[in-house]
């Protein structure tokens, strides 16, 4: 069975949010258009405690974009975003959610970040998504969301490592692009790892 993973389609990641991805809001119509093609749709949400170690504000003298070591891992510092039970952590208002079977929360441990929908950044703890998909009989996952060069990329790479076939819906993604080529490099890395890169239009034709 195929499943669709919607990655972090939250207020803080679209224009006007705390960590806005350029044109991040443009992925919402794509997400809405493809959901009816899938029997199973799951979504992720960044769900950080206010004291999360990835927030620059929690490190005196540091600013977003700085790099530190956090519990043995290199960590980019971000603006405070997607704090639990805040407006910024909610799904974007235009996202259709009636097809979503289950939501997986990530980034809940203040001591480690979690870009991937499947694991924290050190692979110390699973979110339960991989196990859930296998229990549902899923063998192929389609991924879209925010942001291409971080949470989407690491979700795709972890899903491939877990043995799933993976298709990236490229027009349903936008990147942070701390460096201008980051998204293009991320897509190339995902393709090299074995992901198929498609567009939502192709998906519609294939599943109609």
Rosetta blueprint (number, residue, H / E / L):
1 X L
2 X E
3 X E
4 X E
5 X E
6 X E
7 X E
8 X L
9 X L
10 X E
11 X H
12 X H
13 X H
14 X L
15 X L
16 X L
17 X L
18 X L
19 X L
20 X L
21 X L
22 X L
23 X L
24 X H
25 X H
26 X H
27 X H
28 X H
29 X H
30 X H
31 X H
32 X H
33 X H
34 X H
35 X H
36 X L
37 X L
38 X L
39 X L
40 X E
41 X E
42 X E
43 X E
44 X E
45 X E
46 X E
47 X L
48 X E
49 X L
50 X L
51 X L
52 X L
53 X L
54 X L
55 X E
56 X H
57 X H
58 X H
59 X L
60 X L
61 X L
62 X L
63 X L
64 X L
65 X L
66 X L
67 X E
68 X E
69 X E
70 X E
71 X L
72 X L
73 X E
74 X E
75 X E
76 X E
77 X L
78 X E
79 X L
80 X L
81 X L
82 X L
83 X E
84 X L
85 X L
86 X L
87 X H
88 X H
89 X H
90 X L
91 X E
92 X L
93 X L
94 X L
95 X L
96 X L
97 X L
98 X L
99 X L
100 X E
101 X E
102 X E
103 X E
104 X E
105 X E
106 X E
107 X L
108 X L
109 X L
110 X L
111 X L
112 X L
113 X L
114 X L
115 X L
116 X L
117 X L
118 X L
119 X E
120 X L
121 X L
122 X L
123 X L
124 X L
125 X L
126 X E
127 X L
128 X L
129 X H
130 X H
131 X H
132 X H
133 X H
134 X H
135 X H
136 X L
137 X L
138 X L
139 X L
140 X E
141 X E
142 X E
143 X E
144 X E
145 X E
146 X E
147 X L
148 X H
149 X H
150 X H
151 X H
152 X H
153 X H
154 X H
155 X H
156 X H
157 X H
158 X H
159 X H
160 X H
161 X H
162 X L
163 X L
164 X L
165 X E
166 X E
167 X E
168 X E
169 X E
170 X E
171 X E
172 X E
173 X E
174 X E
175 X L
176 X L
177 X L
178 X L
179 X L
180 X L
181 X L
182 X H
183 X H
184 X H
185 X H
186 X H
187 X H
188 X H
189 X H
190 X H
191 X H
192 X H
193 X H
194 X L
195 X L
196 X E
197 X E
198 X E
199 X L
200 X H
201 X H
202 X H
203 X H
204 X H
205 X H
206 X H
207 X H
208 X L
